[in-house]
């Protein structure tokens, strides 16, 4: 497990690690309620609106259902009885192993991605999207709700690249059909930048539909035996071994935010 010690300044005071980003709201600055909820790492702004509309949000012990309400960081904000507070943003890249569940908790006590980053931050982070139990590779976890929501939203067409191995090697014409697009039960699916590897092939997609790569292979009567995501939104697994993780660099964080049209964060 990767860990990073807290630094001490020349007076011996413990300083926050540089991978955490303070949100820097002043005590009297007004923040839209849905943005506040998202920046507490609870959910995205869009889903925060749903909580507000459903009467599940309280501000200073009063239920708020009106959109556009603004709060200050000194206000008491609760969602479904849980008191929120602005957390520093944290961004983690995990190389997810096989047989690990992409969830924050599993009632059957199976290994989850949270087990792999246990004690990483002391803050609540959530997976950005999902990798099924048997799919390995690159997974982002963060408490930046706005970024997570946009990375998962299909309109931003975030690129995901996978290494694929199958029990029956796909033929050249089948790979060609993947690049042209095939019809699945939930619509057309298309692969990009397909290239053969010694043990299979590599491809990119710009969607996040459930089990999409596996279903694309099954379209040809074949079965995936190994699936690994090796690239996500320009990030790769370089120097991150299976089951290990690292914090994103400042340039990587703002690169992701730029990709999905969010303002950069100020690290100063």
Buried (B, 14 or more C-beta within 10 A) or exposed (E): EBEEEEEEEEEEEEEEBEBBBEBEBEEEEEBBBBBBBBBBBBBBBEBBBEBBEEEBBBBEEEEBEEEEBEBBBEBEBBBEEEEBEBBBBBBBBBBBBBEBBBBEEBEEEEBBBBEBBEEBBEEEBBBBBBBEBEBBBBBBBBBBBBBBBBBBBEEBEBBBBBBBBBEEEBEEEBBEBBEEEBEBEEEEBBBEEBEEEEEBBBBBBEBBBEEBBBBBBBBBEBEBBBBBBBBBBEBEBEEBEEBBBBBBBBEBBBBBBEBBEBEEBEEE
